[in-house]
């Protein structure tokens, strides 16, 4: 959906969120997920993500939600070797040294989702257009009614990273590892993102998880070869996710080398419908929350 259109549609919910955040979240949750949110006694994955948004104030979350400052966290985890090469970083699009950039690169704005420009051929890049786009993105605020408080706390900036692509130029698969209390459980794989985009879900032994949906419909024909680096990738996810109740840690594998992508704490803001309900509950069962804190912070139903 167009970002401007999305903001217009969600404007009433943003107003309601400022008046009564809990009530707005319950309304949005029901509309998106099709069942009532019980934030006092969350059971499903999506319910527990709502609890995280209201009550989990882990000080590492803002740092790890920013695409630049997360790099220091990854280094502190002892995983510096999986960081993509950083070419440039700064706060102003006008300062980007386009002349000295390589022919291929990726430009990102660090505080949002989808604020990326993939450049495969610098000669085709229109600098004026890129600068205007980046300037607009830097001013964007995260959607208030989604309640993801940790986005935008770190001052947003622009980063330029090395372009990750296989020898044939194909964009690598995106491996999203869902971790619960520091334990990886499932892996969602996106392949052919900019051509024939297909998605599949696997367990840690690379068995497909069929007949489920997490926002996306999975392609039963999308049977990918088990990557040789799978167990090393899982170990990285385990290290990175340790301090958090839940973290989705994303990776790429290019020519046998693992690269870190990003960390997401509230996948889909807890509003992406998961079907069947039993799978939503199964994922929720993986996540242990501090019950004493839940009881202390009880809110009206």
N, C-alpha and C positions, 0 to 999 in steps of 0.2 A: 504494500500500500504506500502511496505517496506520503512523505513525511508531513508535509503541510496539511494534507487532507486528514491525516491521522490526528494531528493536533486539534483541528476544527471539530472533528467528531468527538474527541475526548474532552473537549473544553468543559461541558457540564460536569463530568466526573472529576475533573481537576478542582472545580469550585466546591463540589460536595466533599472531596477529600480534605480540603482546608477547613471545612466546617465540622466534619465528623469522619475521621480517617477509617475507623473500624467499620462504620456502617457502609461507607463507600466501597471498602474492600470486599465486604460481604456481598454487596450488590453486584460488583464486577465479577467476583468469584462465581456466583450463581449463574450469571449470564454466560460466562466463558466455559465453566466446567460442568454445569448442569446439575449440581447438587449443592446443598447448603454447607457453608464453611463453619466448622466448629474450631475456633481458634484457641479455646480453653483446653480442649482435649484433641489435638490434631492427630489424625490417623494416616491419611494418605500423604504421598509425596508433595502434592500441590498444597495441601493444608499446612504441612510443616514448613514449606517455603514461605508461607504467609507469616507464620510464627517467627521465622528468622528475620523477616523484614521489620517486624515490630519490636522484637526483644533481643535479638543477637546484635550487640554493638561491638563486635570484635574489632579492635583498633587496626588490625592488619587489612581489613576488607577494603577501605578506601584506597590504600596504597596498591593493593593487588588488583583493584578494578581499573586502575589507570595503566594504559599500555606502555608507558615509559617507566613509571616508578616500580612497576611489578618486576622489572629486570633486576633491580637490586635485591628483591625478595628471592628471586630464582637463584641468584648468586649465593645468598645466605643459606639457601637449602643445599648448597654444594652441587648445583646443577648448571653452572655457568656454561658448560660445553654445549648445551642445547639451545642457547640463545642465538637468534638470527643476528647477523652482522648489522649494527646500527651505523648508517651512513651519515645522518644529520639529525639534529633536533633543535627546535626553537619555538618561539611563541608567535612569530609573525611570518605570514606567507610571503611577504615582500622580501624577506631575507634569505629565501631558499636559493642556494647556489646552483641553479639549473645547469649552467655551462660545465660545471665540474662533476655532475652526476653521471653515473654509468648509463648505458643505453637502456637497461631494464632495472626497475626498482618498484617499490610499493610505498605510497604515501598514506599515512594514517593520522587521524585526529584522535587523541588518546582517551577521550572521555565518553565515547558513544559507540553504538552498534551500527555497523554499515558505513561508517565514515572513512572509506578506503578508496584509493585510486590506484589501480593496477596498471603500470606502464610497461608494455612489452617492447615498445619502439619509441624512443625519446623524440625522434624526428617528427612523429605524428602528434606529439603533445602540444596543446595550445596553452602556453604559460599563463596568459591573461585570464583565460577561463578557469584554469586550475586554481589560481590565486583567489579569484572571486568565490569559488566553491569552498575553498578552505576557510576563507574569512567568515563565510556564512556558518559553516559547521562549528567553528570555534565559539560562536555566539549562542549556539543551540543549548538549551537546557533539557535535562532528562525529563520525561513525562512524569509530573508530580503524582498522578493518581496510581501509578504503578508501585509507589512506595519504596523504591530501591534507593534508600537514603545514602548509600556509600558511593554512588556515582556523582561525579562533578565536584567532590570536596577538594580533590587535588586540582590545581589550576590546569586546565587543558592546554596542550601544546601539540605541535606537529612533529611527527617522527618520520624519517625515511629509512627504510630497511632494504636489505638485499632482496631481489626478486627470487622467490623459491619456485623452481620448475624443473621437471625432469629434462633429460637431454633432448627429448622430442618436443619440448615446449609445453607439455601438458601440465596443467595445474595439479599438484599432488593431492592425494586423498586427505581428508580432514578427519582425524580420529578424536572423538570427544569421549573422554573417560569419566563416567559418573562415579564419584567417590563419596562415601558416607562414613563420617567419623574416621577419616584417614584410610578407609578400605575401599579400593576400586571394586565395582560390582558389574557394571555393564559398559559396553562400548558402542557408541553410535558412529557410523562411518558415512561420510558424504563423499561421493565420487562424481567426477564430471560436472562440478558445480557451475561452470560457465558454458557447458555444452549440453550434455545429456545427464542432467542432475538426477542421481539416484541415491537412495538412502537405505541402510540396513542396520539392524541391531544385533549385537553378538554378546555372548557371555565371555568370561575371561579365558575359556578354553577354545574360543572361536566357533562355538556352536551358534547357529542362528536362533534368534528369539522371534518366533513367528506369531502372526495374528494379533499384533499389538500396534498401537499408534501413539506417538508422542509428538503432537502437532502435525508431523508429516506421516503420510502413508508410506509404508515400507514396500520396497520392490522385491517380491519373492524370487525374481530372476537375478537379483543383484548378489550373487555369491562370489565374494572376493577371496583370493588366495590369502591364507594366513600369513601375515608378515613375519619375516625371520626375526625382526626386532620387537615382536609383541611383548615378550616378558620383560624386556628392558624398559619398554614404554610404560608398562604397568608399574614397574618399580619407581620410575620417575613420578608417575601420578600419585603414588602412595606417599612419597617424600613431600611433594608439593602440597598435598591436601591435608596433611596432619593437623594443623591448628583449627580446622573448620568442621562444623557439623555437616556441611555439604559443600562440595566444590566439583564443578565440571571442569576438568583440565583438558585443554585441546592441544593436539600435536599434529605435526606433519612428518612424513618420512620421505626424504629425497635422496635417491641413490644410496640407500642403506644408512643414511644419517637421520637421527631424530631431531626435530626442531620444536621448540615450545611455541604455542600459539597464544592462548590467553586463559584466564581463569574466570569462570562465571559462578556466582553464588546462588542466584535465584533464577534458575533456568526458565526462560519464558515468563519471568516475573510470577511464576506459579499460576499463570492463566492459560497456558497451552493445554488443551484438553487431552487427557491420557485415557485411552480405551484399550481393553475393557477396564472397568473400575477396579477389578481385582488386581490388575497390574499396577495401577496407581497406588493401591494399598500395599502391594508387595514392595515397591520402591520405598514407600513410607516406612515400612517395617525395618528396612536397612538402617534408617536414621534414628539414632538415639538422641533425645533432647533432655536437658536438665529439668526433670519434672518439678523439683522444688521451686525453680524459677517460674515455671508455668503457673503453679499455684499462687505464688507470690504476686504475679502480674495478671491475675484473672481479670477479664473484662466482661461487661454485660453481654449476654447472648443477644 
